Amino acid sequence: MRYLSNIAENRLSMLEHQRDVTDRMLASATACERENEDADWDGVIATLIDTKSNLEHQIETISDWDQERLEDIAHDRADHMRQLRLEDA
């Protein structure tokens, strides 16, 4: 289970980095569009916005999964401790 958490943590870190890079690309594309009104940046900007949205969705999904996993582990440990106390009584 710990191995899965490490994979999730690494994936989350990579996705957050990709989101940050996408943010910078979006800022650059928006600035280029303002500077050069003759160029059509709408498609590029729309694609970057979609990419950022997808990355944020993946980040949220992994974060939710990891939180649920940690809550399950805590619940299992509490059950185990209760069982040990019952056995000792």
Phi and psi in radians as a Rosetta constraint file:
Dihedral C 1 N 2 CA 2 C 2 CIRCULARHARMONIC -1.060 0.35
Dihedral N 2 CA 2 C 2 N 3 CIRCULARHARMONIC -0.663 0.35
Dihedral C 2 N 3 CA 3 C 3 CIRCULARHARMONIC -1.055 0.35
Dihedral N 3 CA 3 C 3 N 4 CIRCULARHARMONIC -0.737 0.35
Dihedral C 3 N 4 CA 4 C 4 CIRCULARHARMONIC -1.105 0.35
Dihedral N 4 CA 4 C 4 N 5 CIRCULARHARMONIC -0.669 0.35
Dihedral C 4 N 5 CA 5 C 5 CIRCULARHARMONIC -1.115 0.35
Dihedral N 5 CA 5 C 5 N 6 CIRCULARHARMONIC -0.694 0.35
Dihedral C 5 N 6 CA 6 C 6 CIRCULARHARMONIC -1.118 0.35
Dihedral N 6 CA 6 C 6 N 7 CIRCULARHARMONIC -0.708 0.35
Dihedral C 6 N 7 CA 7 C 7 CIRCULARHARMONIC -1.095 0.35
Dihedral N 7 CA 7 C 7 N 8 CIRCULARHARMONIC -0.795 0.35
Dihedral C 7 N 8 CA 8 C 8 CIRCULARHARMONIC -1.079 0.35
Dihedral N 8 CA 8 C 8 N 9 CIRCULARHARMONIC -0.726 0.35
Dihedral C 8 N 9 CA 9 C 9 CIRCULARHARMONIC -1.120 0.35
Dihedral N 9 CA 9 C 9 N 10 CIRCULARHARMONIC -0.755 0.35
Dihedral C 9 N 10 CA 10 C 10 CIRCULARHARMONIC -1.134 0.35
Dihedral N 10 CA 10 C 10 N 11 CIRCULARHARMONIC -0.748 0.35
Dihedral C 10 N 11 CA 11 C 11 CIRCULARHARMONIC -1.108 0.35
Dihedral N 11 CA 11 C 11 N 12 CIRCULARHARMONIC -0.747 0.35
Dihedral C 11 N 12 CA 12 C 12 CIRCULARHARMONIC -1.070 0.35
Dihedral N 12 CA 12 C 12 N 13 CIRCULARHARMONIC -0.762 0.35
Dihedral C 12 N 13 CA 13 C 13 CIRCULARHARMONIC -1.082 0.35
Dihedral N 13 CA 13 C 13 N 14 CIRCULARHARMONIC -0.754 0.35
Dihedral C 13 N 14 CA 14 C 14 CIRCULARHARMONIC -1.128 0.35
Dihedral N 14 CA 14 C 14 N 15 CIRCULARHARMONIC -0.753 0.35
Dihedral C 14 N 15 CA 15 C 15 CIRCULARHARMONIC -1.125 0.35
Dihedral N 15 CA 15 C 15 N 16 CIRCULARHARMONIC -0.698 0.35
Dihedral C 15 N 16 CA 16 C 16 CIRCULARHARMONIC -1.118 0.35
Dihedral N 16 CA 16 C 16 N 17 CIRCULARHARMONIC -0.672 0.35
Dihedral C 16 N 17 CA 17 C 17 CIRCULARHARMONIC -1.127 0.35
Dihedral N 17 CA 17 C 17 N 18 CIRCULARHARMONIC -0.780 0.35
Dihedral C 17 N 18 CA 18 C 18 CIRCULARHARMONIC -1.071 0.35
Dihedral N 18 CA 18 C 18 N 19 CIRCULARHARMONIC -0.687 0.35
Dihedral C 18 N 19 CA 19 C 19 CIRCULARHARMONIC -1.111 0.35
Dihedral N 19 CA 19 C 19 N 20 CIRCULARHARMONIC -0.732 0.35
Dihedral C 19 N 20 CA 20 C 20 CIRCULARHARMONIC -1.113 0.35
Dihedral N 20 CA 20 C 20 N 21 CIRCULARHARMONIC -0.737 0.35
Dihedral C 20 N 21 CA 21 C 21 CIRCULARHARMONIC -1.122 0.35
Dihedral N 21 CA 21 C 21 N 22 CIRCULARHARMONIC -0.743 0.35
Dihedral C 21 N 22 CA 22 C 22 CIRCULARHARMONIC -1.093 0.35
Dihedral N 22 CA 22 C 22 N 23 CIRCULARHARMONIC -0.677 0.35
Dihedral C 22 N 23 CA 23 C 23 CIRCULARHARMONIC -1.037 0.35
Dihedral N 23 CA 23 C 23 N 24 CIRCULARHARMONIC -0.777 0.35
Dihedral C 23 N 24 CA 24 C 24 CIRCULARHARMONIC -1.157 0.35
Dihedral N 24 CA 24 C 24 N 25 CIRCULARHARMONIC -0.702 0.35
Dihedral C 24 N 25 CA 25 C 25 CIRCULARHARMONIC -1.115 0.35
Dihedral N 25 CA 25 C 25 N 26 CIRCULARHARMONIC -0.703 0.35
Dihedral C 25 N 26 CA 26 C 26 CIRCULARHARMONIC -1.125 0.35
Dihedral N 26 CA 26 C 26 N 27 CIRCULARHARMONIC -0.726 0.35
Dihedral C 26 N 27 CA 27 C 27 CIRCULARHARMONIC -1.114 0.35
Dihedral N 27 CA 27 C 27 N 28 CIRCULARHARMONIC -0.718 0.35
Dihedral C 27 N 28 CA 28 C 28 CIRCULARHARMONIC -1.155 0.35
Dihedral N 28 CA 28 C 28 N 29 CIRCULARHARMONIC -0.764 0.35
Dihedral C 28 N 29 CA 29 C 29 CIRCULARHARMONIC -1.119 0.35
Dihedral N 29 CA 29 C 29 N 30 CIRCULARHARMONIC -0.686 0.35
Dihedral C 29 N 30 CA 30 C 30 CIRCULARHARMONIC -1.139 0.35
Dihedral N 30 CA 30 C 30 N 31 CIRCULARHARMONIC -0.725 0.35
Dihedral C 30 N 31 CA 31 C 31 CIRCULARHARMONIC -1.133 0.35
Dihedral N 31 CA 31 C 31 N 32 CIRCULARHARMONIC -0.738 0.35
Dihedral C 31 N 32 CA 32 C 32 CIRCULARHARMONIC -1.094 0.35
Dihedral N 32 CA 32 C 32 N 33 CIRCULARHARMONIC -0.676 0.35
Dihedral C 32 N 33 CA 33 C 33 CIRCULARHARMONIC -1.104 0.35
Dihedral N 33 CA 33 C 33 N 34 CIRCULARHARMONIC -0.713 0.35
Dihedral C 33 N 34 CA 34 C 34 CIRCULARHARMONIC -1.173 0.35
Dihedral N 34 CA 34 C 34 N 35 CIRCULARHARMONIC -0.656 0.35
Dihedral C 34 N 35 CA 35 C 35 CIRCULARHARMONIC -1.310 0.35
Dihedral N 35 CA 35 C 35 N 36 CIRCULARHARMONIC -0.538 0.35
Dihedral C 35 N 36 CA 36 C 36 CIRCULARHARMONIC -2.233 0.35
Dihedral N 36 CA 36 C 36 N 37 CIRCULARHARMONIC 1.552 0.35
Dihedral C 36 N 37 CA 37 C 37 CIRCULARHARMONIC -1.182 0.35
Dihedral N 37 CA 37 C 37 N 38 CIRCULARHARMONIC -0.321 0.35
Dihedral C 37 N 38 CA 38 C 38 CIRCULARHARMONIC -1.310 0.35
Dihedral N 38 CA 38 C 38 N 39 CIRCULARHARMONIC -0.423 0.35
Dihedral C 38 N 39 CA 39 C 39 CIRCULARHARMONIC -1.443 0.35
Dihedral N 39 CA 39 C 39 N 40 CIRCULARHARMONIC 2.574 0.35
Dihedral C 39 N 40 CA 40 C 40 CIRCULARHARMONIC -1.781 0.35
Dihedral N 40 CA 40 C 40 N 41 CIRCULARHARMONIC 1.773 0.35
Dihedral C 40 N 41 CA 41 C 41 CIRCULARHARMONIC -1.751 0.35
Dihedral N 41 CA 41 C 41 N 42 CIRCULARHARMONIC 0.009 0.35
Dihedral C 41 N 42 CA 42 C 42 CIRCULARHARMONIC -0.993 0.35
Dihedral N 42 CA 42 C 42 N 43 CIRCULARHARMONIC -0.775 0.35
Dihedral C 42 N 43 CA 43 C 43 CIRCULARHARMONIC -1.120 0.35
Dihedral N 43 CA 43 C 43 N 44 CIRCULARHARMONIC -0.748 0.35
Dihedral C 43 N 44 CA 44 C 44 CIRCULARHARMONIC -1.121 0.35
Dihedral N 44 CA 44 C 44 N 45 CIRCULARHARMONIC -0.813 0.35
Dihedral C 44 N 45 CA 45 C 45 CIRCULARHARMONIC -1.115 0.35
Dihedral N 45 CA 45 C 45 N 46 CIRCULARHARMONIC -0.750 0.35
Dihedral C 45 N 46 CA 46 C 46 CIRCULARHARMONIC -1.083 0.35
Dihedral N 46 CA 46 C 46 N 47 CIRCULARHARMONIC -0.719 0.35
Dihedral C 46 N 47 CA 47 C 47 CIRCULARHARMONIC -1.126 0.35
Dihedral N 47 CA 47 C 47 N 48 CIRCULARHARMONIC -0.738 0.35
Dihedral C 47 N 48 CA 48 C 48 CIRCULARHARMONIC -1.148 0.35
Dihedral N 48 CA 48 C 48 N 49 CIRCULARHARMONIC -0.673 0.35
Dihedral C 48 N 49 CA 49 C 49 CIRCULARHARMONIC -1.119 0.35
Dihedral N 49 CA 49 C 49 N 50 CIRCULARHARMONIC -0.763 0.35
Dihedral C 49 N 50 CA 50 C 50 CIRCULARHARMONIC -1.093 0.35
Dihedral N 50 CA 50 C 50 N 51 CIRCULARHARMONIC -0.728 0.35
Dihedral C 50 N 51 CA 51 C 51 CIRCULARHARMONIC -1.090 0.35
Dihedral N 51 CA 51 C 51 N 52 CIRCULARHARMONIC -0.786 0.35
Dihedral C 51 N 52 CA 52 C 52 CIRCULARHARMONIC -1.093 0.35
Dihedral N 52 CA 52 C 52 N 53 CIRCULARHARMONIC -0.726 0.35
Dihedral C 52 N 53 CA 53 C 53 CIRCULARHARMONIC -1.086 0.35
Dihedral N 53 CA 53 C 53 N 54 CIRCULARHARMONIC -0.747 0.35
Dihedral C 53 N 54 CA 54 C 54 CIRCULARHARMONIC -1.106 0.35
Dihedral N 54 CA 54 C 54 N 55 CIRCULARHARMONIC -0.758 0.35
Dihedral C 54 N 55 CA 55 C 55 CIRCULARHARMONIC -1.084 0.35
Dihedral N 55 CA 55 C 55 N 56 CIRCULARHARMONIC -0.756 0.35
Dihedral C 55 N 56 CA 56 C 56 CIRCULARHARMONIC -1.110 0.35
Dihedral N 56 CA 56 C 56 N 57 CIRCULARHARMONIC -0.662 0.35
Dihedral C 56 N 57 CA 57 C 57 CIRCULARHARMONIC -1.105 0.35
Dihedral N 57 CA 57 C 57 N 58 CIRCULARHARMONIC -0.775 0.35
Dihedral C 57 N 58 CA 58 C 58 CIRCULARHARMONIC -1.114 0.35
Dihedral N 58 CA 58 C 58 N 59 CIRCULARHARMONIC -0.718 0.35
Dihedral C 58 N 59 CA 59 C 59 CIRCULARHARMONIC -1.063 0.35
Dihedral N 59 CA 59 C 59 N 60 CIRCULARHARMONIC -0.804 0.35
Dihedral C 59 N 60 CA 60 C 60 CIRCULARHARMONIC -1.100 0.35
Dihedral N 60 CA 60 C 60 N 61 CIRCULARHARMONIC -0.732 0.35
Dihedral C 60 N 61 CA 61 C 61 CIRCULARHARMONIC -1.100 0.35
Dihedral N 61 CA 61 C 61 N 62 CIRCULARHARMONIC -0.800 0.35
Dihedral C 61 N 62 CA 62 C 62 CIRCULARHARMONIC -1.167 0.35
Dihedral N 62 CA 62 C 62 N 63 CIRCULARHARMONIC -0.719 0.35
Dihedral C 62 N 63 CA 63 C 63 CIRCULARHARMONIC -1.095 0.35
Dihedral N 63 CA 63 C 63 N 64 CIRCULARHARMONIC -0.759 0.35
Dihedral C 63 N 64 CA 64 C 64 CIRCULARHARMONIC -1.104 0.35
Dihedral N 64 CA 64 C 64 N 65 CIRCULARHARMONIC -0.771 0.35
Dihedral C 64 N 65 CA 65 C 65 CIRCULARHARMONIC -1.058 0.35
Dihedral N 65 CA 65 C 65 N 66 CIRCULARHARMONIC -0.792 0.35
Dihedral C 65 N 66 CA 66 C 66 CIRCULARHARMONIC -1.149 0.35
Dihedral N 66 CA 66 C 66 N 67 CIRCULARHARMONIC -0.683 0.35
Dihedral C 66 N 67 CA 67 C 67 CIRCULARHARMONIC -1.110 0.35
Dihedral N 67 CA 67 C 67 N 68 CIRCULARHARMONIC -0.772 0.35
Dihedral C 67 N 68 CA 68 C 68 CIRCULARHARMONIC -1.085 0.35
Dihedral N 68 CA 68 C 68 N 69 CIRCULARHARMONIC -0.705 0.35
Dihedral C 68 N 69 CA 69 C 69 CIRCULARHARMONIC -1.085 0.35
Dihedral N 69 CA 69 C 69 N 70 CIRCULARHARMONIC -0.776 0.35
Dihedral C 69 N 70 CA 70 C 70 CIRCULARHARMONIC -1.137 0.35
Dihedral N 70 CA 70 C 70 N 71 CIRCULARHARMONIC -0.678 0.35
Dihedral C 70 N 71 CA 71 C 71 CIRCULARHARMONIC -1.134 0.35
Dihedral N 71 CA 71 C 71 N 72 CIRCULARHARMONIC -0.693 0.35
Dihedral C 71 N 72 CA 72 C 72 CIRCULARHARMONIC -1.100 0.35
Dihedral N 72 CA 72 C 72 N 73 CIRCULARHARMONIC -0.729 0.35
Dihedral C 72 N 73 CA 73 C 73 CIRCULARHARMONIC -1.101 0.35
Dihedral N 73 CA 73 C 73 N 74 CIRCULARHARMONIC -0.778 0.35
Dihedral C 73 N 74 CA 74 C 74 CIRCULARHARMONIC -1.094 0.35
Dihedral N 74 CA 74 C 74 N 75 CIRCULARHARMONIC -0.723 0.35
Dihedral C 74 N 75 CA 75 C 75 CIRCULARHARMONIC -1.124 0.35
Dihedral N 75 CA 75 C 75 N 76 CIRCULARHARMONIC -0.775 0.35
Dihedral C 75 N 76 CA 76 C 76 CIRCULARHARMONIC -1.084 0.35
Dihedral N 76 CA 76 C 76 N 77 CIRCULARHARMONIC -0.715 0.35
Dihedral C 76 N 77 CA 77 C 77 CIRCULARHARMONIC -1.142 0.35
Dihedral N 77 CA 77 C 77 N 78 CIRCULARHARMONIC -0.719 0.35
Dihedral C 77 N 78 CA 78 C 78 CIRCULARHARMONIC -1.108 0.35
Dihedral N 78 CA 78 C 78 N 79 CIRCULARHARMONIC -0.748 0.35
Dihedral C 78 N 79 CA 79 C 79 CIRCULARHARMONIC -1.064 0.35
Dihedral N 79 CA 79 C 79 N 80 CIRCULARHARMONIC -0.732 0.35
Dihedral C 79 N 80 CA 80 C 80 CIRCULARHARMONIC -1.108 0.35
Dihedral N 80 CA 80 C 80 N 81 CIRCULARHARMONIC -0.754 0.35
Dihedral C 80 N 81 CA 81 C 81 CIRCULARHARMONIC -1.128 0.35
Dihedral N 81 CA 81 C 81 N 82 CIRCULARHARMONIC -0.713 0.35
Dihedral C 81 N 82 CA 82 C 82 CIRCULARHARMONIC -1.073 0.35
Dihedral N 82 CA 82 C 82 N 83 CIRCULARHARMONIC -0.739 0.35
Dihedral C 82 N 83 CA 83 C 83 CIRCULARHARMONIC -1.105 0.35
Dihedral N 83 CA 83 C 83 N 84 CIRCULARHARMONIC -0.731 0.35
Dihedral C 83 N 84 CA 84 C 84 CIRCULARHARMONIC -1.095 0.35
Dihedral N 84 CA 84 C 84 N 85 CIRCULARHARMONIC -0.721 0.35
Dihedral C 84 N 85 CA 85 C 85 CIRCULARHARMONIC -1.126 0.35
Dihedral N 85 CA 85 C 85 N 86 CIRCULARHARMONIC -0.687 0.35
Dihedral C 85 N 86 CA 86 C 86 CIRCULARHARMONIC -1.120 0.35
Dihedral N 86 CA 86 C 86 N 87 CIRCULARHARMONIC -0.694 0.35
Dihedral C 86 N 87 CA 87 C 87 CIRCULARHARMONIC -1.175 0.35
Dihedral N 87 CA 87 C 87 N 88 CIRCULARHARMONIC -0.606 0.35
Dihedral C 87 N 88 CA 88 C 88 CIRCULARHARMONIC -1.300 0.35
Dihedral N 88 CA 88 C 88 N 89 CIRCULARHARMONIC -0.422 0.35
